[in-house]
């Protein structure tokens, strides 16, 4: 047993039995303890001595009272608190499960639906806290607990800062580093005043990590991580994971805005954006298949002209953004099946189809050059045309001209 545990156990004799250490962070150490009065296990959290000396017992007690009044299904409630031999402590229900950090260590990335569910439940807890004038200030995977049934509990509101008038005394004083660099909002990192939009930023960082496997900004030092918030553009999670819904990606990017006014005003707005339905798909692109050209000239050596013409047409049409051009390999395979144009149209029925074939390519004279007799077919309806060129010119809007 550590010196802190022994000291705490002696001071709380008759009330709690300190059993073992559960974990420690930058601001506190957590122990598993037994509540003798109620005969139940509890998590007993003790502020680090240097933090306790800065805060003082009176300020600490006022902040804990703010946390203790938060009663919500997704908030880990404060049960008791006090001061013992200079140590500031509070207790919370002991959760049989694990933290989100533990799960991310095991899985690295979570299924999209599961990540969004965890974010929604954590957001519900933060929204309730904000309504009651409490900002968490340290939202991170370590403070998001998952019960054995997968339910989300947001912990550690004990170091929260009270919102309200300028006369409100706060636990966090200017210059005291409260928060975690990977999840800290820019205004919090700069030592400025914060409100619920700071928690929105931190929650977006957590959601980004659940989806991408890393936080939005990384670096070798805390200073480097914080600096990137002010210098680098807001990242898109779809760049590393394309299966993330577009609506969720857009919501995360807005929640990570550098300026608080550019983020969502409330957690409810973030929730609505995360749950927004996907925009309906636009009209399907017109598909074009260029079938191999037959050489009908007397010279079999001219066959390569047909191959070159086919590749040239495919290359030019591929420049038009409004078109989907079937690849040359697929086109050749379609021809090898022996299907007519109507059958090919039916097989490619997922999109509007235009098929281009050449019924004849022959030299008429040295001055006339090549005549290209082209058959254009839409769903099997053929219209023979005679062209000297098949080049497609994309307009400014990407449409074919």
C-alpha positions as CSV (number, residue, x, y, z in Angstrom):
1,X,0.0,0.0,0.0
2,X,1.4,3.4,-0.9
3,X,2.0,6.2,1.6
4,X,-1.0,8.1,0.3
5,X,-3.3,5.1,0.7
6,X,-1.9,4.4,4.2
7,X,-2.3,8.0,5.2
8,X,-5.8,8.1,3.8
9,X,-6.8,4.8,5.4
10,X,-5.7,6.0,8.8
11,X,-7.5,9.3,8.5
12,X,-10.8,7.7,7.3
13,X,-10.7,4.8,9.8
14,X,-14.2,3.8,10.7
15,X,-15.7,5.2,7.5
16,X,-13.8,3.6,4.7
17,X,-11.3,0.8,4.2
18,X,-8.9,1.6,1.4
19,X,-8.2,-1.6,-0.5
20,X,-6.0,-0.9,-3.5
21,X,-5.1,1.7,-6.1
22,X,-7.2,1.6,-9.3
23,X,-5.3,4.3,-11.3
24,X,-3.7,7.7,-11.3
25,X,-3.7,10.7,-13.6
26,X,-2.3,14.2,-13.7
27,X,-4.6,15.5,-11.0
28,X,-5.6,12.6,-8.8
29,X,-5.2,9.1,-7.7
30,X,-8.1,6.7,-7.5
31,X,-8.5,3.9,-4.9
32,X,-11.0,1.1,-4.5
33,X,-12.4,1.5,-1.0
34,X,-15.2,-0.1,1.0
35,X,-17.9,2.1,2.5
36,X,-18.4,0.7,5.9
37,X,-21.7,2.5,6.7
38,X,-23.5,1.4,3.5
39,X,-21.5,-1.9,3.0
40,X,-20.6,-1.1,-0.6
41,X,-17.5,-0.7,-2.8
42,X,-16.7,2.9,-3.9
43,X,-14.1,4.6,-6.0
44,X,-12.2,7.0,-3.7
45,X,-10.4,9.8,-5.6
46,X,-7.7,11.9,-3.9
47,X,-6.3,15.1,-5.4
48,X,-2.5,15.3,-5.8
49,X,-1.0,17.2,-2.8
50,X,0.3,20.0,-5.0
51,X,-3.1,20.5,-6.5
52,X,-4.8,20.3,-3.1
53,X,-2.5,22.9,-1.7
54,X,-3.4,25.3,-4.5
55,X,-7.1,24.7,-4.3
56,X,-7.7,24.7,-0.6
57,X,-10.4,22.8,1.3
58,X,-13.1,25.5,1.1
59,X,-12.9,26.0,-2.6
60,X,-12.8,22.2,-3.1
61,X,-15.9,21.7,-1.0
62,X,-17.8,24.3,-3.0
63,X,-16.9,22.7,-6.3
64,X,-17.8,19.2,-5.1
65,X,-21.2,20.4,-4.1
66,X,-21.8,21.5,-7.7
67,X,-20.8,18.0,-8.9
68,X,-22.9,16.2,-6.2
69,X,-26.1,17.8,-7.4
70,X,-25.7,16.4,-10.9
71,X,-28.1,13.4,-11.0
72,X,-28.2,11.9,-14.5
73,X,-28.2,8.3,-15.9
74,X,-24.9,9.0,-17.7
75,X,-23.1,10.9,-14.9
76,X,-21.1,9.1,-12.3
77,X,-22.5,10.7,-9.1
78,X,-20.4,12.1,-6.3
79,X,-21.4,10.3,-3.0
80,X,-19.2,11.9,-0.3
81,X,-16.2,14.2,0.1
82,X,-14.0,15.8,2.6
83,X,-10.5,16.7,3.8
84,X,-8.2,14.3,5.8
85,X,-4.7,15.1,6.9
86,X,-4.4,17.7,4.1
87,X,-5.7,15.3,1.5
88,X,-8.8,16.4,-0.5
89,X,-11.0,13.4,-1.5
90,X,-14.4,12.4,-2.8
91,X,-16.1,9.1,-3.5
92,X,-18.1,7.9,-6.5
93,X,-19.9,4.6,-7.2
94,X,-17.5,1.8,-8.1
95,X,-18.3,0.8,-11.7
96,X,-17.7,-2.8,-12.8
97,X,-16.5,-2.4,-16.3
98,X,-13.7,-0.4,-17.9
99,X,-12.9,3.0,-19.3
100,X,-13.2,4.0,-22.9
101,X,-9.4,4.3,-22.8
102,X,-9.1,0.6,-21.9
103,X,-11.3,-0.3,-24.8
104,X,-9.4,1.9,-27.3
105,X,-6.1,0.3,-26.1
106,X,-7.6,-3.1,-27.1
107,X,-9.5,-2.2,-30.3
108,X,-7.8,1.0,-31.5
109,X,-10.9,1.9,-33.6
110,X,-14.5,1.2,-32.7
111,X,-17.4,0.4,-35.1
112,X,-19.0,3.6,-36.4
113,X,-22.4,2.9,-34.8
114,X,-20.8,2.1,-31.5
115,X,-18.7,5.2,-31.5
116,X,-21.6,7.4,-32.3
117,X,-23.7,5.7,-29.5
118,X,-21.0,6.4,-26.9
119,X,-20.7,10.0,-28.1
120,X,-24.4,10.5,-27.9
121,X,-24.7,9.2,-24.3
122,X,-21.7,11.2,-23.2
123,X,-23.2,14.2,-24.9
124,X,-26.5,13.7,-23.0
125,X,-24.5,13.8,-19.7
126,X,-22.7,17.0,-20.7
127,X,-25.9,18.7,-21.8
128,X,-27.4,18.0,-18.4
129,X,-24.4,19.4,-16.6
130,X,-24.3,22.5,-18.8
131,X,-27.9,23.2,-18.0
132,X,-27.0,23.1,-14.3
133,X,-24.1,25.5,-14.7
134,X,-21.2,23.0,-14.7
135,X,-18.5,22.6,-17.4
136,X,-16.5,19.4,-17.1
137,X,-13.2,20.8,-18.5
138,X,-11.5,17.4,-18.9
139,X,-13.5,15.2,-21.2
140,X,-11.3,12.3,-22.4
141,X,-11.5,8.5,-22.8
142,X,-10.2,8.0,-19.2
143,X,-13.2,9.9,-17.8
144,X,-15.8,8.0,-19.9
145,X,-16.6,4.7,-18.2
146,X,-18.4,1.8,-19.8
147,X,-20.3,-0.6,-17.6
148,X,-20.5,-4.3,-18.3
149,X,-23.7,-3.7,-20.3
150,X,-22.0,-1.0,-22.3
151,X,-23.7,1.9,-20.7
152,X,-21.8,5.2,-20.7
153,X,-21.0,7.1,-17.5
154,X,-19.0,10.4,-17.5
155,X,-16.9,10.7,-14.5
156,X,-14.8,13.4,-12.7
157,X,-17.1,16.3,-12.6
158,X,-15.4,16.9,-9.2
159,X,-12.9,19.4,-10.8
160,X,-15.6,21.2,-12.8
161,X,-15.8,24.9,-13.0
162,X,-19.0,26.7,-12.1
163,X,-20.6,28.9,-14.8
164,X,-22.3,32.1,-13.8
165,X,-21.5,35.6,-12.7
166,X,-18.0,37.1,-12.5
167,X,-18.2,36.9,-8.7
168,X,-18.3,33.1,-8.8
169,X,-15.1,31.6,-7.4
170,X,-13.7,28.7,-9.3
171,X,-11.7,25.7,-8.7
172,X,-9.4,26.4,-11.6
173,X,-7.3,29.5,-11.3
174,X,-5.5,31.3,-14.1
175,X,-2.3,29.4,-15.0
176,X,-3.3,26.1,-13.5
177,X,-3.2,23.4,-16.1
178,X,-6.5,21.6,-16.0
179,X,-7.3,19.4,-19.0
180,X,-5.4,17.0,-21.3
181,X,-3.5,18.4,-24.3
182,X,-5.0,15.9,-26.8
183,X,-8.6,16.9,-25.9
184,X,-8.2,20.5,-24.7
185,X,-10.0,23.3,-26.5
186,X,-7.9,26.1,-27.9
187,X,-9.3,28.7,-25.5
188,X,-8.7,26.4,-22.5
189,X,-5.1,25.7,-23.7
190,X,-4.6,29.5,-23.9
191,X,-5.8,30.0,-20.3
192,X,-8.9,31.9,-21.3
193,X,-12.4,31.6,-20.0
194,X,-14.4,28.5,-21.1
195,X,-18.1,27.5,-21.4
196,X,-19.9,24.5,-22.6
197,X,-18.5,24.9,-26.1
198,X,-15.1,23.8,-24.7
199,X,-16.6,20.5,-23.6
200,X,-18.1,20.2,-27.1
201,X,-14.6,20.5,-28.6
202,X,-13.2,17.9,-26.2
203,X,-16.1,15.4,-27.0
204,X,-15.4,15.9,-30.7
205,X,-11.8,14.9,-30.1
206,X,-12.9,11.8,-28.3
207,X,-15.3,10.8,-31.1
208,X,-12.6,11.5,-33.7
209,X,-10.3,9.1,-31.8
210,X,-12.9,6.4,-31.6
211,X,-13.3,6.5,-35.3
212,X,-9.8,7.3,-36.6
213,X,-7.7,5.5,-33.9
214,X,-5.9,8.7,-32.9
215,X,-6.7,12.2,-31.7
216,X,-7.2,15.0,-34.3
217,X,-3.9,16.6,-33.5
218,X,-0.8,14.6,-32.4
219,X,2.8,15.6,-31.6
220,X,5.9,14.7,-29.7
221,X,5.1,17.1,-26.8
222,X,2.0,18.6,-25.2
223,X,3.2,22.0,-26.5
224,X,3.4,20.7,-30.1
225,X,-0.1,19.2,-29.8
226,X,-1.6,22.4,-28.6
227,X,0.3,24.5,-31.2
228,X,-1.3,22.4,-34.0
229,X,-4.7,23.5,-32.9
230,X,-3.8,27.0,-33.9
231,X,-1.8,26.3,-37.0
232,X,-3.2,23.2,-38.8
233,X,-6.6,23.0,-40.5
234,X,-9.4,21.1,-38.9
235,X,-9.0,17.5,-40.0
236,X,-11.7,15.3,-41.7
237,X,-12.1,11.9,-40.2
238,X,-13.3,10.6,-43.6
239,X,-9.8,11.0,-44.9
240,X,-8.7,8.1,-42.8
241,X,-12.0,6.2,-42.6
242,X,-14.3,6.6,-45.5
243,X,-17.2,4.6,-43.9
244,X,-17.9,7.5,-41.5
245,X,-21.2,9.2,-42.5
246,X,-20.7,12.5,-44.1
247,X,-23.1,14.1,-41.6
248,X,-21.0,12.9,-38.7
249,X,-17.8,14.1,-40.3
250,X,-19.2,17.5,-40.9
251,X,-20.4,17.7,-37.3
252,X,-17.0,16.7,-35.9
253,X,-15.3,19.3,-38.1
254,X,-17.6,22.1,-36.9
255,X,-17.2,21.0,-33.2
256,X,-13.5,21.3,-33.7
257,X,-13.6,24.8,-34.9
258,X,-10.8,27.0,-33.6
259,X,-13.2,29.8,-32.6
260,X,-15.9,28.8,-30.1
261,X,-18.5,30.9,-32.0
262,X,-18.0,28.7,-35.0
263,X,-18.9,25.6,-33.1
264,X,-22.3,24.3,-32.0
265,X,-23.8,26.5,-29.4
266,X,-25.1,23.6,-27.3
267,X,-24.5,19.9,-27.0
268,X,-28.1,19.3,-28.3
269,X,-27.1,21.0,-31.5
270,X,-24.2,18.6,-31.9
271,X,-26.4,15.7,-31.2
272,X,-28.9,16.8,-33.9
273,X,-26.0,17.2,-36.4
274,X,-24.6,13.7,-35.6
275,X,-28.1,12.2,-36.1
276,X,-28.9,14.1,-39.3
277,X,-30.0,11.8,-42.2
278,X,-27.6,11.5,-45.1
279,X,-28.3,13.8,-48.0
280,X,-30.2,12.0,-50.8
281,X,-28.0,10.8,-53.6
282,X,-28.1,12.9,-56.7
283,X,-29.1,11.6,-60.1
284,X,-26.9,8.8,-61.3
285,X,-24.2,9.6,-63.7
286,X,-24.7,8.6,-67.3
287,X,-22.6,5.6,-68.1
288,X,-20.8,5.1,-71.4
289,X,-19.2,2.0,-72.7
290,X,-17.0,2.2,-75.8
291,X,-17.0,-1.2,-77.5
292,X,-14.1,-2.3,-79.7
293,X,-14.0,-1.0,-83.2
294,X,-13.9,-3.5,-86.1
295,X,-11.4,-3.0,-88.9
296,X,-13.3,-3.3,-92.2
297,X,-10.5,-1.9,-94.4
298,X,-8.9,-4.3,-96.9
299,X,-5.6,-4.1,-94.9
300,X,-5.6,-6.2,-91.7
301,X,-2.6,-4.2,-90.5
302,X,-4.9,-1.3,-90.0
303,X,-6.6,-3.1,-87.0
304,X,-4.4,-1.2,-84.6
305,X,-6.1,2.0,-85.7
306,X,-9.3,0.7,-84.2
307,X,-7.6,-0.1,-81.0
308,X,-6.0,3.3,-80.8
309,X,-9.3,5.0,-81.6
310,X,-11.1,3.1,-78.8
311,X,-8.5,4.1,-76.2
312,X,-8.5,7.7,-77.4
313,X,-12.3,7.9,-77.1
314,X,-12.2,6.3,-73.6
315,X,-9.5,8.7,-72.5
316,X,-11.3,11.8,-73.7
317,X,-14.7,10.8,-72.3
318,X,-13.1,10.0,-68.9
319,X,-12.2,13.7,-68.6
320,X,-15.9,14.6,-68.4
321,X,-16.9,14.6,-64.7
322,X,-20.6,14.0,-65.5
323,X,-19.9,10.7,-67.1
324,X,-18.9,7.2,-65.9
325,X,-16.8,5.5,-68.5
326,X,-16.6,1.7,-68.5
327,X,-13.0,0.6,-68.6
328,X,-11.5,-0.8,-71.8
329,X,-10.9,-4.2,-70.1
330,X,-14.6,-4.5,-69.1
331,X,-15.6,-3.4,-72.6
332,X,-13.6,-6.1,-74.3
333,X,-15.0,-8.7,-72.0
334,X,-18.6,-7.6,-72.8
335,X,-17.8,-8.0,-76.5
336,X,-16.4,-11.5,-76.0
337,X,-19.7,-12.6,-74.5
338,X,-21.4,-12.1,-77.9
339,X,-24.2,-10.1,-76.4
340,X,-26.0,-7.5,-78.6
341,X,-26.4,-3.9,-77.4
342,X,-29.8,-4.6,-75.9
343,X,-28.4,-7.4,-73.7
344,X,-25.4,-5.2,-72.6
345,X,-27.8,-2.5,-71.7
346,X,-29.8,-4.9,-69.5
347,X,-26.7,-6.2,-67.8
348,X,-25.6,-2.7,-67.0
349,X,-29.1,-1.7,-65.9
350,X,-27.9,0.1,-62.7
351,X,-27.1,3.3,-64.7
352,X,-28.3,5.0,-67.8
353,X,-26.2,3.6,-70.6
354,X,-24.8,4.9,-73.9
355,X,-22.8,2.5,-76.0
356,X,-20.5,3.6,-78.7
357,X,-19.4,1.2,-81.4
358,X,-17.9,1.5,-84.9
359,X,-19.4,-0.4,-87.8
360,X,-16.7,0.6,-90.2
361,X,-13.3,2.4,-90.3
362,X,-11.8,2.7,-93.7
363,X,-9.6,5.1,-95.6
364,X,-11.4,6.9,-98.4
365,X,-8.6,9.1,-99.7
366,X,-5.4,10.8,-98.5
367,X,-7.3,14.1,-98.3
368,X,-10.4,12.9,-96.6
369,X,-8.5,10.9,-94.0
370,X,-10.4,8.5,-91.8
371,X,-14.2,8.4,-91.8
372,X,-15.5,7.0,-88.5
373,X,-18.9,5.4,-88.8
374,X,-20.2,5.4,-85.2
375,X,-23.2,3.7,-83.8
376,X,-24.6,5.4,-80.6
377,X,-26.9,3.2,-78.6
378,X,-29.0,4.2,-75.6
379,X,-30.7,1.2,-74.0
380,X,-30.5,-0.6,-77.3
381,X,-31.9,2.1,-79.5
382,X,-29.3,2.7,-82.2
383,X,-28.6,5.9,-84.2
384,X,-25.9,5.5,-86.8
385,X,-23.7,8.7,-87.1
386,X,-20.8,9.6,-89.3
387,X,-18.1,11.6,-87.5
388,X,-14.6,12.8,-88.3
389,X,-13.9,13.1,-84.6
390,X,-15.3,11.7,-81.4
391,X,-13.6,14.1,-78.9
392,X,-15.8,15.1,-76.0
393,X,-15.1,18.6,-74.6
394,X,-16.0,19.1,-70.9
395,X,-17.6,22.5,-70.1
396,X,-16.9,24.6,-67.1
397,X,-19.5,22.7,-65.0
398,X,-18.1,19.3,-66.1
399,X,-21.0,18.5,-68.4
400,X,-20.3,17.1,-71.9
401,X,-20.5,19.6,-74.7
